[in-house]
Amino acid sequence: MTHHSRLSLVPVLVLVLGSAAAYAEDFNFTVPVQASNLPPNVEGLTVSCAALTPARFSNGQASVSETLVAAQVRVAITGGAYRGDVVVRATAPQGKDPRDAIKYRCEGWFDGHERGVQTVYFRTPTLVFPLASGAPFSLSSFGNLPR
């Protein structure tokens, strides 16, 4: 039996600015997920989001953006589908200002069992399952944080 899947991760970002004492979380990433017709061995979806600071310069060389904070949430897949918002909450570590973050990155991957072995799908390009032709499919998103 061939399974064709549809999935799209498009985060809706809510940036909460203020002191850590005033708010439980500095970042709330709300990721609407619609996944259907997944193979029966797929058991979960993990969504991971990070808030990124600007690239730093040292000796005239730009570095890669640094991760200010990252968090992830796993949701169970039942009946080969998941439809709903996945909310990933993150709090900046003490001494880090959440207002320093300017970009975000969210990504997702599936997990399950294949022939009795725990397997992660779409975390690497080699472990995947069939997708419906023309189905919207995205497991990552990157962009600017709202100001």
Secondary structure, 3 states (H helix, E strand, C coil): CCCCEEEEECCEEEECCCCCCCCCCCEEEEEEEEEECCCCCEEEEEEEEEEECCCCEECCEECCCCEEEEEEEEEECECCEEEEEEEEEECCCCCCCHHHCCEEEEEEEEEEEECCEEEEECCCCCCCCCECCCCCEECEEEEECCC
